[in-house]
Amino acid sequence: MRRRLLLAFVLLLSLSALSSADIRGRMDPKVGDQIYVCNMGETCPCDTMAMKPGVCKCGKELIQTNVIKIEDESIYVASRKRGFDRVGKYACACGESCNCGTISKKLGKCVCGTEMKEVEGD
């Protein structure tokens, strides 16, 4: 009986780890949080956002800004009228201990220097 419970527990932990891997490309800040975003402007094709400073895929420094509104699947910040998508096509691949939270529509390195990977799932 204990063996079955242990096996069920291990299976549950494995499934929860797999399900959380699919949402690594999603940023979920709250209104008032400070995040770093691409400073390219309204026409930015990369839509890079991160929890730490760094360089976006356009080669420009990310700027620190405040989240002013969250609506549906968009994050609005003080530095731009158009919202950023909450889910990136690519996300930092430095593992579960990663706290840079970089997401982008373009492939490249995240702000912590690790190669980004394509986000799996929806």
C-alpha positions in Angstrom: 0.0 0.0 0.0 2.8 2.5 0.9 4.5 1.6 -2.3 1.4 2.5 -4.4 1.0 5.8 -2.5 4.7 6.7 -3.0 4.4 5.8 -6.7 1.2 7.9 -7.0 2.9 10.8 -5.3 5.9 10.7 -7.6 3.6 10.5 -10.6 1.7 13.5 -9.4 4.8 15.5 -8.9 6.1 14.6 -12.4 2.8 15.7 -14.0 2.8 19.0 -12.1 6.3 19.7 -13.3 5.3 19.0 -16.8 2.3 21.2 -16.7 4.2 24.1 -15.2 6.8 23.8 -18.1 4.1 24.9 -20.5 3.4 28.2 -18.8 7.1 29.3 -18.5 6.4 31.6 -21.5 3.7 33.5 -19.7 4.3 36.6 -17.7 1.8 37.3 -14.9 2.6 40.6 -13.2 0.1 42.6 -11.2 -0.8 46.2 -11.7 1.9 48.4 -10.1 4.7 45.8 -10.6 7.9 47.0 -12.2 9.0 45.1 -15.2 11.6 45.6 -18.0 10.3 46.0 -21.6 11.7 46.8 -25.0 12.1 50.5 -25.6 11.7 50.4 -29.4 8.2 51.8 -29.3 4.7 51.0 -30.7 6.1 49.2 -33.8 8.4 46.8 -31.9 8.4 43.3 -33.5 10.0 41.5 -30.6 7.8 42.5 -27.6 10.5 41.5 -25.2 9.6 41.7 -21.4 11.6 40.5 -18.4 11.8 40.8 -14.7 15.4 41.9 -14.8 17.3 44.5 -16.8 19.1 43.5 -20.0 19.1 43.9 -23.8 16.1 43.0 -25.9 16.2 41.1 -29.2 16.3 44.5 -31.1 19.6 45.3 -29.5 18.2 48.1 -27.3 18.4 48.2 -23.6 15.2 47.2 -21.8 13.7 50.0 -19.8 12.1 49.7 -16.4 8.4 50.6 -16.3 5.3 50.0 -14.3 2.4 47.8 -15.2 -0.6 50.1 -15.4 -3.3 47.7 -16.7 -3.8 44.0 -17.4 -6.6 43.2 -19.9 -7.3 39.8 -21.4 -4.0 38.6 -22.7 -2.2 42.0 -22.7 0.0 43.8 -20.3 -0.1 47.6 -20.5 2.9 49.6 -19.2 3.4 53.3 -18.6 6.0 53.7 -21.5 3.7 52.6 -24.4 0.1 52.7 -25.5 -0.1 49.3 -27.2 -0.1 46.3 -24.8 2.5 43.5 -24.7 1.3 40.0 -25.1 1.3 38.0 -21.8 2.6 34.9 -23.6 5.8 35.0 -25.6 6.7 32.7 -28.5 10.1 32.2 -26.8 11.1 32.1 -23.2 14.3 31.8 -21.1 15.5 28.2 -21.0 17.6 28.5 -17.8 15.4 26.1 -15.9 13.0 26.2 -12.9 15.4 28.3 -10.8 15.4 31.1 -13.4 14.0 34.3 -12.1 14.7 36.6 -15.1 11.3 35.8 -16.6 12.3 36.8 -20.1 9.7 36.3 -22.9 9.8 37.5 -26.5 8.3 37.0 -29.9 11.9 36.7 -31.3 14.5 34.0 -30.7 17.8 35.0 -29.1 19.4 35.2 -25.6 17.4 36.1 -22.5 18.6 38.9 -20.2 20.5 36.3 -18.1 22.5 35.2 -21.1 20.8 31.8 -21.7 19.5 30.9 -25.1 15.7 31.2 -25.3 13.6 28.3 -26.4 10.2 28.0 -28.1 7.3 27.9 -25.7 5.4 24.6 -25.8 1.7 24.4 -25.4 -0.8 27.3 -25.6 
